[in-house]
Amino acid sequence: MPIYEYQCKACGHEMEKLQRMSDAPLTDCPACERAELRKKISAAGFRLKGGGWYETDFKTGGKKNLAGDAAKAGSGPAADKPAAS
């Protein structure tokens, strides 16, 4: 669930709220209790986890080709196939 930032147009109170994307935006300010709360536009923070394209983007030398290293080591899909006769 994303965290949304809100700011009250009446009193300037700022807050964050964890909400589902399908939830309606908040309108009532908890500080002044007026219906002047507006959603702010801000950059979302995120983290890429696990294996993927970004894993090899900034590596140098022998560490760069991780997929090729696995095939050379005898693991992975290439090692599981029977040899052709």
C-alpha positions as a Python dict, from the first residue, in 0.01 Angstrom:
ca = {
    (1, 'M'): (0, 0, 0),
    (2, 'P'): (133, 345, -86),
    (3, 'I'): (187, 626, 161),
    (4, 'Y'): (13, 948, 57),
    (5, 'E'): (109, 1297, 174),
    (6, 'Y'): (-161, 1550, 259),
    (7, 'Q'): (-157, 1922, 339),
    (8, 'C'): (-440, 2135, 476),
    (9, 'K'): (-511, 2448, 270),
    (10, 'A'): (-663, 2621, 574),
    (11, 'C'): (-404, 2570, 851),
    (12, 'G'): (-101, 2425, 664),
    (13, 'H'): (-97, 2099, 865),
    (14, 'E'): (96, 1823, 683),
    (15, 'M'): (55, 1449, 735),
    (16, 'E'): (119, 1108, 577),
    (17, 'K'): (-141, 831, 549),
    (18, 'L'): (-103, 467, 448),
    (19, 'Q'): (-397, 393, 215),
    (20, 'R'): (-504, 154, -55),
    (21, 'M'): (-500, 294, -407),
    (22, 'S'): (-875, 237, -425),
    (23, 'D'): (-947, 438, -106),
    (24, 'A'): (-1106, 781, -143),
    (25, 'P'): (-874, 1076, -67),
    (26, 'L'): (-900, 1224, 281),
    (27, 'T'): (-1069, 1566, 306),
    (28, 'D'): (-1103, 1651, 677),
    (29, 'C'): (-796, 1797, 850),
    (30, 'P'): (-726, 1633, 1191),
    (31, 'A'): (-573, 1960, 1322),
    (32, 'C'): (-840, 2221, 1237),
    (33, 'E'): (-1125, 1981, 1140),
    (34, 'R'): (-1203, 2173, 819),
    (35, 'A'): (-1259, 1999, 484),
    (36, 'E'): (-950, 2156, 328),
    (37, 'L'): (-713, 1858, 320),
    (38, 'R'): (-551, 1803, -23),
    (39, 'K'): (-328, 1524, -151),
    (40, 'K'): (26, 1640, -233),
    (41, 'I'): (216, 1518, -538),
    (42, 'S'): (544, 1358, -434),
    (43, 'A'): (794, 1104, -561),
    (44, 'A'): (735, 747, -453),
    (45, 'G'): (1021, 563, -290),
    (46, 'F'): (1085, 205, -395),
    (47, 'R'): (1358, -56, -381),
    (48, 'L'): (1435, -320, -641),
    (49, 'K'): (1502, -656, -477),
    (50, 'G'): (1616, -993, -602),
    (51, 'G'): (1794, -1088, -923),
    (52, 'G'): (1735, -894, -1239),
    (53, 'W'): (1868, -654, -1499),
    (54, 'Y'): (1979, -395, -1245),
    (55, 'E'): (2200, -650, -1067),
    (56, 'T'): (2461, -636, -1343),
    (57, 'D'): (2434, -272, -1454),
    (58, 'F'): (2715, -125, -1247),
    (59, 'K'): (2946, -421, -1198),
    (60, 'T'): (3289, -441, -1359),
    (61, 'G'): (3523, -714, -1473),
    (62, 'G'): (3441, -1078, -1402),
    (63, 'K'): (3138, -993, -1188),
    (64, 'K'): (2948, -838, -1480),
    (65, 'N'): (2817, -1152, -1657),
    (66, 'L'): (2647, -1348, -1378),
    (67, 'A'): (2429, -1554, -1615),
    (68, 'G'): (2734, -1665, -1816),
    (69, 'D'): (2923, -1759, -1499),
    (70, 'A'): (2640, -1993, -1388),
    (71, 'A'): (2649, -2182, -1721),
    (72, 'K'): (3028, -2220, -1700),
    (73, 'A'): (3001, -2356, -1345),
    (74, 'G'): (2776, -2642, -1459),
    (75, 'S'): (2454, -2519, -1306),
    (76, 'G'): (2140, -2386, -1461),
    (77, 'P'): (1930, -2502, -1760),
    (78, 'A'): (2227, -2581, -1989),
    (79, 'A'): (2370, -2832, -1740),
    (80, 'D'): (2036, -3014, -1701),
    (81, 'K'): (2004, -3107, -2073),
    (82, 'P'): (2137, -3448, -2183),
    (83, 'A'): (2430, -3442, -2425),
    (84, 'A'): (2350, -3507, -2792),
    (85, 'S'): (2498, -3830, -2937),
}
